[in-house]
Amino acid sequence: MRRRTARAITALADGSLPQARHDAVLRRVSGSPKLARALKQQLVAIEAIRLLDAPAPTQLRDQIQRTAVTFMMPRYVHGGIDDRR
């Protein structure tokens, strides 16, 4: 399967495929057992991820929080605050 086709099927499954391409991709999937299986696999994977009810590990949450705080702090340069973000 070509990468573009795989990306289109993934986007169709997760709802991010642009509406302009939706019908064409759906027609291709409907006409191909191989593409239909690929779409079904994507839908199963997406549903499995949605059913996970586990929070992110504490270490990861802490690292993200530190990164966010660091990003929000102003950077100082010679002569004042660097506000070029």
C-alpha positions as semicolon CSV with decimal commas, in nm:
position;residue;x (nm);y (nm);z (nm)
1;M;0,000;0,000;0,000
2;R;0,132;0,343;-0,089
3;R;0,206;0,589;0,190
4;R;-0,044;0,839;0,058
5;T;-0,318;0,576;0,060
6;A;-0,225;0,465;0,412
7;R;-0,234;0,827;0,533
8;A;-0,574;0,879;0,369
9;I;-0,716;0,568;0,535
10;T;-0,577;0,673;0,871
11;A;-0,725;1,020;0,830
12;L;-1,059;0,870;0,724
13;A;-1,060;0,653;1,036
14;D;-0,975;0,932;1,279
15;G;-1,198;1,191;1,116
16;S;-0,922;1,426;1,003
17;L;-0,959;1,363;0,629
18;P;-1,071;1,682;0,451
19;Q;-1,432;1,661;0,340
20;A;-1,327;1,724;-0,021
21;R;-1,142;1,387;-0,026
22;H;-1,378;1,191;0,201
23;D;-1,611;1,052;-0,064
24;A;-1,331;0,955;-0,305
25;V;-1,135;0,771;-0,037
26;L;-1,448;0,598;0,090
27;R;-1,527;0,480;-0,265
28;R;-1,175;0,337;-0,300
29;V;-1,207;0,158;0,034
30;S;-1,549;0,021;-0,061
31;G;-1,405;-0,124;-0,381
32;S;-1,103;-0,294;-0,225
33;P;-1,109;-0,570;0,036
34;K;-0,746;-0,489;0,122
35;L;-0,823;-0,122;0,187
36;A;-1,139;-0,215;0,378
37;R;-0,931;-0,437;0,609
38;A;-0,680;-0,156;0,658
39;L;-0,960;0,084;0,751
40;K;-1,107;-0,169;0,994
41;Q;-0,765;-0,212;1,159
42;Q;-0,734;0,164;1,198
43;L;-1,082;0,190;1,350
44;V;-1,006;-0,092;1,597
45;A;-0,679;0,076;1,698
46;I;-0,847;0,414;1,744
47;E;-1,121;0,260;1,958
48;A;-0,863;0,077;2,171
49;I;-0,679;0,402;2,234
50;R;-1,001;0,583;2,322
51;L;-1,089;0,312;2,574
52;L;-0,763;0,353;2,762
53;D;-0,833;0,517;3,092
54;A;-0,480;0,545;3,223
55;P;-0,333;0,883;3,309
56;A;0,008;0,978;3,177
57;P;0,294;0,875;3,407
58;T;0,380;1,129;3,676
59;Q;0,732;1,174;3,541
60;L;0,597;1,265;3,198
61;R;0,341;1,509;3,340
62;D;0,614;1,674;3,552
63;Q;0,845;1,708;3,251
64;I;0,569;1,865;3,042
65;Q;0,487;2,106;3,324
66;R;0,854;2,210;3,358
67;T;0,881;2,260;2,983
68;A;0,564;2,470;2,976
69;V;0,685;2,688;3,265
70;T;1,026;2,732;3,101
71;F;0,864;2,828;2,772
72;M;0,642;3,087;2,941
73;M;0,931;3,256;3,127
74;P;1,073;3,565;2,953
75;R;1,422;3,534;2,814
76;Y;1,666;3,801;2,916
77;V;1,927;3,934;2,679
78;H;2,177;4,215;2,711
79;G;1,973;4,530;2,748
80;G;1,633;4,386;2,838
81;I;1,381;4,113;2,768
82;D;1,390;3,924;2,440
83;D;1,027;3,920;2,326
84;R;1,087;3,766;1,982
85;R;0,894;3,441;2,011
